[in-house]
Each structure stands twice: as structure tokens, then as C-alpha cells.
Amino acid sequence: MEVQLTKKKKQEDLMLEAKNFFDYYKKEIGKLIRQSERVVLLSFQQISEFSPTLSESIIDAPTTTLAVLENAMDDIGLVKGSPRIRLSDLPNSSKIKIRDIRAKHLDQLLWIEGIVRQASDVRPQVVNAKFECPNCGATLSVLQIDKKFREPARCTCGWKSSFKLISKEMVDTQRLVIEESSDSLDGGEQPRRINVFLQEDLVEPKMEERTTPGSKVRVYGILKEVPVPLQTGSISTRFDIAIEANNTIPLEESFEDLSISDEEIEQILELSVDPNVYKRLSQSIAPSIYGFDRIKEAVLLQ
């Protein structure tokens, strides 16, 4: 009982901290809200400067703390109707190589970098289902956190048989396979891979274009365990791991994302009238490698 009261008091303190944070940065955060999407991009650095307690809780207990932050936004009226928070600027202490991920990192917030090797099609997934008890007519809500569709075990009236499905809440999901990039490997190490699951706004067409196979990305997310079913139907004692993404950041800009300053435009125009522009461009390729002028010219022409 004492543990439950302590936990409740801690959540109340976090809720108060979250509301104070949103009140302080209300105007600034209001500009970040994407219209009609209820998605807010928050800087972890900003949160850390305002409240170290809040930032530490995000790292150690991200699922609970992010839920508190989203509820606080709803309560103060900053965003109405199930807001979603996406984080940026996580500290380097939370960065980890895929090969270094261990059981101690489960349920913690971390970030990885790598290359997308596989990307599944975007498909709907049930996250919550409501059932009706045929005995008393009560409505029961069941969160769908496993791969297997779950029904209520029993009703408060004692009914244990089948229940009638009334409705189900679905979101778009996608699975990525992220592989370590070659420049992060030492010697003859083979690149490791990990599954990453994206949901909701992270799989919109604009975002999906940035996570196609071959793209280099940074993923902020929560490490989760994935049950491994056996052929007998039971669950193995050995679990797989995957990252439930909070945010994905492309590390390579597309042409649509490029923004050119006035100074860069002047440099481009200056190069356009330079009679030696062909030579200057070819020599700018791998400048630390001397010679191979013909190969560099061929790369330039490609």
C-alpha cells in the first residue's frame, strides 16, 4: 500500500512539473504544434534546463513520463484530444550501438543511428478493443499490447465465456530493420541489426519517404522485449528485442529539404562563370586522396 501511495505521489509531482513546464513555454510550444495532427516536437535539452527531475524521469521511465506529459498538455488545454509528444536533442549519454544493447536497457529511452535495410508496408494495427458482456451488458476495454488479439478474461459479474466485440481502435504501423553503418564498425566486425516499430504520424507518406531502404536515420525510442512463440504454442524463455520509436530523424537531406542561403547562391553563381569549375569540382572529391584524377572526373560526371 505504501509503495502504491509513493508511486501515486511521484506521478502527481511529475504532472505538476509538466504543467509548469508547458505554462512557462506555452507560446513557444504553441508554434510547434502541427495543425490537426496533435503532434508536438519537444527539445529534451529545453526540458532538462527547466526540470532535471522531469528529464531524468523521461530517460528512466519514458512510457509513464511521456503519458504524464501528454495528459498535462490535454489538461491545460494546449492540445485537445490525445496529443502525441516527439522528442529531439537527446543527450549523447543515451546513444548506444546496436551491438551494445542489453537487457538492462529494457524500457529505457535511447537512440541509435544506422541504415534502413528493410521497411514493411504500412498496415493498421489494433491498439485498443471494447467488448460487451452478454450477461450484464457492461462494456469492457482491453489494451492490445501483444501480437495475439486479447479478449477480457472475465467480467465483474462473473461471466467468463465469450464476449461481443463492439469496436476497436486502430493505428497505422510499420516495421523497419536498422543495420549499423559501416563507418561505425571496427576491423572485421559484422554489422548488427534491430527491429524498429513506427506508429501513427511516424508512418505518414512524407515521413515514409525518409525511411526507405538505404536511408541513414537516427531513431529515438524505447527498448521493448518481444515474446518468441514456440511451435507448441507456448512462449519461449528467450525473448527478442525491438525499439518502439518515439521519433525518427533522417541524417541525409533530400532535395525538397535543402535550403540555400543568399551567400551560397552567390558562390554558385561565381562558380558558374569560373573557366576551371570542372577541375575544381573533380579535385573536391576525396581531397585527402592524391592522384586518381581520371577516376575523380568519372565520379563527377556520374
C-alpha positions as CSV (number, residue, x, y, z in Angstrom):
1,M,0.0,0.0,0.0
2,E,2.9,2.4,0.9
3,V,4.6,1.6,-2.4
4,Q,1.4,2.5,-4.3
5,L,1.0,5.8,-2.4
6,T,4.6,6.7,-3.2
7,K,4.2,5.9,-6.8
8,K,1.0,8.0,-7.0
9,K,2.7,10.9,-5.2
10,K,5.6,10.7,-7.7
11,Q,3.2,10.8,-10.7
12,E,1.4,13.8,-9.1
13,D,4.7,15.6,-8.7
14,L,5.6,14.8,-12.3
15,M,2.2,16.1,-13.5
16,L,2.8,19.4,-11.6
17,E,6.3,19.7,-13.1
18,A,4.9,19.0,-16.6
19,K,2.2,21.6,-16.3
20,N,4.7,24.2,-15.0
21,F,6.9,23.5,-18.0
22,F,4.1,23.9,-20.5
23,D,2.9,27.1,-18.8
24,Y,6.4,28.6,-19.0
25,Y,6.9,27.7,-22.7
26,K,3.3,28.0,-23.7
27,K,3.8,30.5,-26.6
28,E,6.9,28.8,-27.9
29,I,5.4,25.3,-27.8
30,G,2.2,26.5,-29.4
31,K,4.1,27.4,-32.5
32,L,5.4,23.8,-32.7
33,I,2.0,22.2,-32.8
34,R,1.3,20.7,-36.2
35,Q,-2.3,21.7,-37.1
36,S,-4.9,18.9,-37.0
37,E,-2.2,16.3,-36.1
38,R,-1.9,16.9,-32.3
39,V,1.8,16.2,-32.5
40,V,4.3,18.4,-30.6
41,L,8.1,18.3,-31.1
42,L,9.8,18.9,-27.7
43,S,13.5,19.6,-27.2
44,F,14.9,17.3,-24.5
45,Q,17.6,20.0,-23.8
46,Q,14.8,22.5,-23.0
47,I,13.1,20.1,-20.7
48,S,16.4,19.3,-18.9
49,E,17.2,23.0,-18.4
50,F,13.7,23.6,-16.9
51,S,13.4,20.5,-14.8
52,P,16.2,17.9,-14.2
53,T,13.7,15.7,-12.4
54,L,11.4,15.6,-15.5
55,S,14.3,14.9,-17.9
56,E,15.7,12.1,-15.7
57,S,12.3,10.5,-15.5
58,I,11.9,10.6,-19.3
59,I,15.2,8.6,-19.7
60,D,14.5,6.1,-16.9
61,A,10.7,5.6,-17.2
62,P,9.8,7.0,-20.7
63,T,6.5,5.3,-21.2
64,T,5.0,6.6,-17.9
65,T,6.6,10.1,-18.1
66,L,5.6,10.7,-21.7
67,A,2.0,9.7,-20.8
68,V,2.1,12.3,-18.0
69,L,3.4,15.0,-20.3
70,E,0.6,14.2,-22.9
71,N,-2.0,14.3,-20.2
72,A,-0.7,17.6,-18.8
73,M,-1.0,19.1,-22.3
74,D,-4.5,17.9,-22.5
75,D,-5.4,19.2,-19.0
76,I,-4.2,22.7,-19.6
77,G,-5.8,22.9,-23.0
78,L,-2.7,23.3,-25.0
79,V,-3.6,20.4,-27.3
80,K,-7.0,18.7,-27.2
81,G,-7.7,15.1,-27.9
82,S,-4.8,12.6,-27.3
83,P,-1.7,14.7,-28.1
84,R,1.5,13.0,-29.1
85,I,5.0,14.2,-28.0
86,R,8.0,13.6,-30.2
87,L,11.4,14.3,-28.6
88,S,14.6,15.8,-30.1
89,D,18.1,16.5,-28.9
90,L,18.5,13.5,-26.7
91,P,21.9,13.6,-24.8
92,N,24.9,11.6,-26.1
93,S,24.7,9.5,-22.9
94,S,21.6,7.9,-24.3
95,K,23.2,7.0,-27.6
96,I,24.1,3.3,-27.9
97,K,25.4,1.0,-30.6
98,I,23.0,-1.8,-31.7
99,R,25.6,-4.4,-30.7
100,D,25.9,-3.0,-27.2
101,I,22.1,-3.2,-26.4
102,R,21.5,-5.5,-23.3
103,A,18.7,-6.5,-21.0
104,K,19.5,-3.6,-18.6
105,H,18.4,-1.2,-21.3
106,L,14.8,-2.6,-21.5
107,D,12.1,0.1,-21.0
108,Q,14.6,2.9,-21.2
109,L,14.8,5.7,-23.7
110,L,17.8,5.5,-26.0
111,W,18.8,6.4,-29.5
112,I,20.7,4.6,-32.3
113,E,22.0,5.5,-35.8
114,G,22.0,3.2,-38.8
115,I,20.9,2.4,-42.3
116,V,17.4,1.2,-43.1
117,R,17.8,-2.3,-44.6
118,Q,14.1,-3.3,-44.7
119,A,10.8,-1.5,-44.5
120,S,7.5,-3.3,-44.3
121,D,4.3,-1.9,-45.8
122,V,2.2,0.4,-43.6
123,R,-0.7,-1.6,-42.1
124,P,-3.3,-0.9,-39.4
125,Q,-2.9,-2.5,-36.0
126,V,-5.4,-2.8,-33.2
127,V,-4.3,-0.9,-30.0
128,N,-7.5,-1.0,-28.0
129,A,-10.7,-3.0,-28.3
130,K,-14.1,-2.7,-26.5
131,F,-16.2,-5.7,-25.7
132,E,-19.8,-6.1,-24.3
133,C,-20.6,-8.7,-21.7
134,P,-23.6,-10.7,-22.9
135,N,-24.6,-11.4,-19.3
136,C,-24.9,-7.9,-17.8
137,G,-24.3,-5.6,-20.8
138,A,-21.2,-4.0,-19.3
139,T,-18.6,-2.5,-21.6
140,L,-15.0,-3.8,-21.1
141,S,-11.9,-2.1,-22.7
142,V,-8.8,-4.2,-23.4
143,L,-5.5,-2.8,-24.5
144,Q,-3.9,-4.8,-27.2
145,I,-0.2,-4.9,-26.3
146,D,0.7,-8.4,-27.6
147,K,0.7,-9.8,-31.1
148,K,-2.2,-12.1,-30.2
149,F,-5.6,-10.4,-30.1
150,R,-6.8,-10.4,-26.4
151,E,-10.3,-10.7,-25.1
152,P,-11.4,-10.0,-21.5
153,A,-10.6,-12.8,-19.1
154,R,-13.8,-12.2,-17.1
155,C,-16.5,-9.6,-16.3
156,T,-17.2,-8.1,-12.9
157,C,-20.5,-10.0,-12.9
158,G,-18.5,-13.3,-13.1
159,W,-19.1,-14.0,-16.8
160,K,-16.1,-15.9,-18.2
161,S,-17.3,-17.1,-21.6
162,S,-17.1,-15.3,-25.0
163,F,-17.6,-11.5,-25.2
164,K,-19.1,-9.5,-28.1
165,L,-16.7,-7.2,-29.9
166,I,-18.2,-3.7,-30.1
167,S,-15.4,-1.6,-31.6
168,K,-11.6,-1.4,-32.0
169,E,-9.2,1.5,-32.1
170,M,-6.6,1.1,-34.9
171,V,-3.4,3.0,-35.8
172,D,-1.0,2.7,-38.8
173,T,2.2,0.8,-38.1
174,Q,5.4,-0.1,-39.9
175,R,8.4,-2.2,-39.1
176,L,11.9,-1.2,-40.0
177,V,15.1,-3.2,-39.8
178,I,18.0,-0.9,-38.9
179,E,21.6,-2.0,-39.5
180,E,24.8,-0.5,-38.2
181,S,26.6,1.6,-40.7
182,S,30.0,0.5,-41.9
183,D,31.7,3.7,-40.7
184,S,30.8,2.8,-37.1
185,L,32.5,-0.7,-37.2
186,D,36.0,-1.6,-36.1
187,G,38.2,-4.0,-38.1
188,G,36.3,-7.1,-39.3
189,E,33.2,-6.6,-37.3
190,Q,29.9,-7.6,-39.0
191,P,27.0,-5.1,-38.7
192,R,24.2,-6.0,-36.3
193,R,20.5,-5.3,-36.9
194,I,17.5,-4.5,-34.8
195,N,13.7,-4.1,-35.5
196,V,12.1,-0.7,-35.1
197,F,8.4,-0.2,-34.9
198,L,6.8,3.1,-36.0
199,Q,3.2,4.2,-35.4
200,E,0.8,7.0,-36.2
201,D,2.3,10.2,-37.6
202,L,5.7,8.5,-38.0
203,V,4.4,6.5,-40.9
204,E,2.7,9.3,-42.8
205,P,3.7,9.5,-46.5
206,K,6.1,12.4,-46.0
207,M,7.9,10.6,-43.2
208,E,7.8,7.2,-45.0
209,E,9.8,8.8,-47.9
210,R,12.6,9.4,-45.4
211,T,12.8,5.8,-44.1
212,T,13.1,3.9,-47.4
213,P,15.8,1.2,-47.6
214,G,19.3,2.7,-47.9
215,S,18.4,5.8,-45.9
216,K,20.6,6.7,-42.9
217,V,18.5,7.6,-39.9
218,R,18.6,8.4,-36.2
219,V,15.9,6.7,-34.1
220,Y,14.8,7.8,-30.7
221,G,12.8,5.1,-28.9
222,I,12.0,2.8,-26.0
223,L,13.6,-0.7,-25.9
224,K,11.0,-3.4,-25.6
225,E,11.1,-7.2,-25.3
226,V,9.3,-9.2,-27.9
227,P,7.9,-12.7,-26.9
228,V,9.2,-15.6,-29.1
229,P,6.4,-18.2,-29.6
230,L,7.4,-21.9,-29.8
231,Q,5.9,-24.4,-32.2
232,T,4.0,-25.9,-29.2
233,G,2.1,-22.6,-28.8
234,S,3.8,-21.6,-25.6
235,I,6.2,-18.7,-25.1
236,S,10.0,-19.3,-25.0
237,T,12.1,-18.1,-22.1
238,R,14.3,-16.4,-24.6
239,F,13.0,-13.0,-25.8
240,D,13.8,-10.9,-28.8
241,I,14.2,-7.1,-28.5
242,A,12.9,-4.2,-30.6
243,I,12.7,-0.4,-30.4
244,E,9.3,1.3,-30.2
245,A,10.2,4.6,-32.0
246,N,9.3,7.9,-30.5
247,N,10.9,9.9,-33.3
248,T,12.9,9.2,-36.5
249,I,15.3,11.8,-37.9
250,P,16.8,11.4,-41.4
251,L,20.5,12.1,-41.5
252,E,20.6,12.8,-45.2
253,E,18.7,15.7,-46.7
254,S,16.5,15.3,-49.8
255,F,16.3,17.9,-52.5
256,E,13.0,19.1,-51.0
257,D,14.6,19.7,-47.6
258,L,17.5,21.7,-48.9
259,S,17.5,25.4,-48.1
260,I,20.1,27.6,-49.9
261,S,21.2,30.9,-48.3
262,D,21.9,34.1,-50.2
263,E,25.6,33.6,-49.6
264,E,25.5,30.1,-51.1
265,I,23.6,31.4,-54.2
266,E,26.4,33.9,-54.7
267,Q,29.0,31.2,-54.5
268,I,27.1,29.0,-57.0
269,L,26.9,31.9,-59.5
270,E,30.6,32.6,-59.0
271,L,31.4,29.0,-59.8
272,S,29.2,29.0,-62.9
273,V,31.4,31.6,-64.6
274,D,34.7,30.0,-63.5
275,P,36.5,28.5,-66.5
276,N,38.2,26.0,-64.2
277,V,34.9,24.8,-62.5
278,Y,35.2,21.3,-63.9
279,K,38.7,20.9,-62.4
280,R,37.8,22.4,-59.1
281,L,34.8,20.2,-58.7
282,S,36.7,17.0,-59.6
283,Q,39.5,17.9,-57.2
284,S,37.0,18.4,-54.4
285,I,36.1,14.7,-54.4
286,A,38.1,12.9,-51.8
287,P,40.7,15.7,-51.5
288,S,42.7,13.6,-49.0
289,I,43.5,11.0,-51.7
290,Y,46.1,12.3,-54.1
291,G,46.2,11.4,-57.7
292,F,43.4,9.3,-59.5
293,D,42.4,12.4,-61.4
294,R,40.6,10.5,-64.2
295,I,38.7,8.4,-61.6
296,K,37.6,11.5,-59.8
297,E,36.5,13.1,-63.1
298,A,34.5,10.0,-63.9
299,V,32.8,10.1,-60.4
300,L,31.9,13.8,-61.0
301,L,30.4,13.0,-64.4
302,Q,28.3,10.2,-62.9
